[in-house]
Amino acid sequence: MYDIIIVGGGPAGQSAALFTSKAGQKTLLLDNEKGLTQRALLKNHYGAKELSGKELVSIGKEQAQSFGTKIQKAQVISIENNKGAFLLQTEDGETFEGKQVILATGSNSKLAENSGLKTMPGKEPYVKTIIEVDQDGHTNIPGIWACGVAAGVSVHTIITSGDGARVAVNLLSEIKGERFVDHDKL
């Protein structure tokens, strides 16, 4: 069983995975590799003069894996509560079990809707539906969180990656019972 399963491997999902796995949580990231970031050209991403979305995703994947995140290509089709944990099923029939779930599914709200999460109209162009979350990233189902475009933040990669980190820090704070802080030193 995983401590945390993240669905979606764009900037929000990978940023969340980086924080959770670095904090010692057994983390699985499931991604269908169909995210819009793969086709972006980024000229307004802090800390980088210019890079492709494909490069950004590749760097994020390497960072998350360096801290222990397991990344697997998969299309998750359902999430079910299974006696205090969550069972995620893929379209290929695989199942994964996790204590907590973070949805970072971008503009695709189908999984959230199929899993009983509350949704609402989106405000970003091309994002019709978002997952309803509170200020920390909780959804209406305890143990399922949402971040990034899926949770209604701006489609800009710098913002979605920050939101993935924010939700991961909030989840880790809840697990640890105190505010989680992760600062490396030189």
Secondary structure by P-SEA (a helix, b strand, c coil): cccbbbccccaaaaaaaaaaaaaccbbbbbbcccccccccccccccccccccaaaaaaaaaaaaaaabbbbbbcccccccccccbbbbbccccbbbbbcbbbbcccccaaaaaaacccccccccccccbbbbbcccccccccccccccccccccccaaaaaaaaaaaaaaaaaaaaccbbbbbbcc
